[in-house]
Amino acid sequence: MSVEKSFYEQPTVATITRQCIEKEQQLACCDPAHGKYMSCCLLYRGDVTPADVGAAMHTVKTMKSVDFVDWCPTGFKVGINNVSPVVTADSFMSKSTRSACMLYNSSAISRMWDSTVRQFQSLLHKRAFVHWFVGEGMEEGEFTEAFDNILAMQKDYEEAAADSVTRAVDDEEEY
């Protein structure tokens, strides 16, 4: 929110909660709609009441873009701090009575790992920068070990999303 707008308008708990979920507000280059949430923590600060948070959570849980894996039934963890956010004098941010921060783990991140794997593989194939690390005492085998670890992690995320989809299909077939 701009500084000018903050003088006459303050965001509601529902608004800042909805903004936390939006793709445009994410720091990682991945769309959570292309995956399933595995865990989510919303941290509120300022003039926030548990009743407002409960109403906002109910609204978010009914959104089609928010989809949790089936083995995580509770979904959200919430933290509330009643102290208002602080803004320094030279900051470009506007003063607000409330704010929210969302930390989550989603299977959508596996798409981001695709580009990381390609870039890492390309650099490793060219042996780019390897001499710097070897000169500092790192062994060359640690690079391939790190590459294998990234591939295993990417596969784990993909399996988590696929397992949840498979369970949903199996549940539908039972009925």
BELMODA-V594781 format. One line per field, one symbol per residue. phi: phi as a letter, one per 30 degrees, with the letter a starting at -180 (. if undefined). psi: psi as a letter, one per 40 degrees, with the letter a starting at -180 (. if undefined). Layout:
phi: ???
psi: ???
//
This chain:
phi: .ddddddcbcddddddddddddddcddcdbcddcabdcaabcccbjdbcedddddddddddddddcbcdddbddiccbbbcddddcbddcdddddbdaabbccbbbdddddddeddddddddddddhdiddddddcjdcdddddddddddddddddddddddddddddddddddd
psi: hidddedehhiidddddddddideeidigiheeeahhdihhhhihaghiddddddddddddehdehhiieegddcihhhhhehiihhideieiihieiiihhhihieeeddddddddddddddddefheddddddeeiiddddddddddddddddddddddddddddddddddd.
//
